[in-house]
Amino acid sequence: MSKSEKRNRTELLLGIRCLPEEKALIKEKAELSGVSVGEYLRRCALGRRIAPPTDIHMINELLRLGGLQKHLYNQMQSHMTPELSKQFSEVLVALKKTVVAIHTGVHHQEK
């Protein structure tokens, strides 16, 4: 978020009454999401995605693994068999599906 966007936020909402347990839970969820309580409540109210930092780290790690898989594929071109090529392809497709599922919040179940 740019500084000008922060400066435009001049309106205050009324205080929200809640139970102490609810307040603690909201604070905990905001902290786990890596955002302030105000930002967390704004995102919830406006239907925006709240991506926990663990999701971001997981996506980065999966992208790294995909890059390593592609590197191995390129290095093994002289010894590549159709079966091995198919296995590499299946792994890359599975990694891509997992990244998309994490990013969109959709979890596919294998049958």
N, C-alpha and C positions, 0 to 999 in steps of 0.2 A: 504494500500500500504506500502510495506516495505521500509526502508531507502535505501537499495541497488537499488531498482527500481527508486527511486527519483534521486539518484546519476547518474544513466545511462541516464537520460534525459538531454543531453548536447546540443542538437541541437535547434536552434531558427528558427522559421518560420518568413517569412517576415511580416511586419506590414499589417494589413488588413484595407483598407479604407472603411468607412461606414458613413452614416449620423448620426448626433448627436442623433436623435430619435432611430435609430437602435442600437447604442452603449448603450443607456439607457435601451432599451428593453432586449438586451443580458445580461447586468449586472443584471437586475431585475430577469430574468429567472434563471441565475446562482445562485443568492442569494436565490431565492425560492427553488431551488434544493439542496441547502446546499453545493455547491461546488464552487471552484474558477472559474473565467471566462475562464482561460486556460483549466481547466479540463472539463468545460461545453462544450467548443468548440471542444476539443478532442473527447469527447463522442459523440457529434452530428456528427462530421466528420467521425468517425469510426463506426457509427451505433450502439453504445452501449446504453444500457438502462439508462435513467436518472430518478431515483426514487426519487420523492420529499419526504422530511422527513415526511409529513403527511401520505403518503402511508405506510411507515414503522410503524408509530404509529398506524394506522388503522389496519394493519395486526396483530400487537402485541395484540391489544385490542380484535380483533375477535378470535385470538387463546386463549386468556384468557377466553373469553365467552364460547368457545368450551370446555375448561377444566372444567369450572364451570358446564356446561350442563352435561358433563360426570359424574362429581361428584354427581350431583343431581340424575342422572339415577341410579348410584350404590347405593345411599342411599335409594332409593325408591323401591328396588328390591322386598321387601316383600309385597308391595302394588301395584305392577306393573300389569297393564292390557294390553292386546294386542293393544288396541287403544292408550293408553298412550305411550307404547313402540314405536308405529309407529310415534307418534308426536315427541318424542325425536329424533328418527332416522331422520325424515324430517328436523328438526332444525339443526342437526349436518351436514347433507349433504348440506344444504343451506349455512352454515357457511364455509364449505370446498370449495364449488364452488365460494363463494365470495372472499375468500383468494386467490385462484388460479387466478381468474379474475383480482384482483388488482395487483397481482405479475406479471402476464404476460401482463397486460395492455389491456386485452380483457374484454369488458363490455357486458354481456349477457342481452338481454331484455326479460322480462317475457311476455308471450302471454296471 
